[in-house]
Amino acid sequence: MAVCIVSFLDISGIRHTVEVEADSLFEAVVLGVTAFREHDCEPGDLRQIEVEIRKSVIHTLTLGRVREWLQGASKSPKEAIVKDRLRALL
């Protein structure tokens, strides 16, 4: 299941948004419309519904590890430029 943000803009220009967990785009829309209906703001059949799939990736590392990477060899000229810029910031 993915966390999905389902939203639509009503005829008054107000955006309504709800967060649901769904396995597919269509399931996200149905669950979103069900939630909107519970709050008396169901979109009409011709109203565009937007679905944003949230995927969160979390990486954990220490500042020491970042410093090691910055001091290490670069794999490409592009990476060397990035490392130079980041070293200047630290």
Secondary structure in CASP SS format (residue, H / E / C, confidence):
PFRMAT SS
TARGET T0000
AUTHOR 0000-0000-0000
METHOD secondary structure of the structure
MODEL  1
M C 1.00
A E 1.00
V E 1.00
C E 1.00
I E 1.00
V E 1.00
S E 1.00
F E 1.00
L E 1.00
D C 1.00
I C 1.00
S C 1.00
G C 1.00
I C 1.00
R E 1.00
H E 1.00
T E 1.00
V E 1.00
E E 1.00
V E 1.00
E E 1.00
A E 1.00
D C 1.00
S C 1.00
L H 1.00
F H 1.00
E H 1.00
A H 1.00
V H 1.00
V H 1.00
L H 1.00
G H 1.00
V H 1.00
T H 1.00
A H 1.00
F H 1.00
R H 1.00
E H 1.00
H C 1.00
D C 1.00
C C 1.00
E C 1.00
P C 1.00
G C 1.00
D C 1.00
L C 1.00
R C 1.00
Q C 1.00
I E 1.00
E E 1.00
V E 1.00
E E 1.00
I E 1.00
R E 1.00
K C 1.00
S C 1.00
V C 1.00
I C 1.00
H C 1.00
T C 1.00
L C 1.00
T C 1.00
L H 1.00
G H 1.00
R H 1.00
V H 1.00
R H 1.00
E H 1.00
W H 1.00
L H 1.00
Q H 1.00
G C 1.00
A C 1.00
S C 1.00
K C 1.00
S C 1.00
P H 1.00
K H 1.00
E H 1.00
A H 1.00
I H 1.00
V H 1.00
K H 1.00
D H 1.00
R H 1.00
L H 1.00
R H 1.00
A H 1.00
L H 1.00
L C 1.00
END
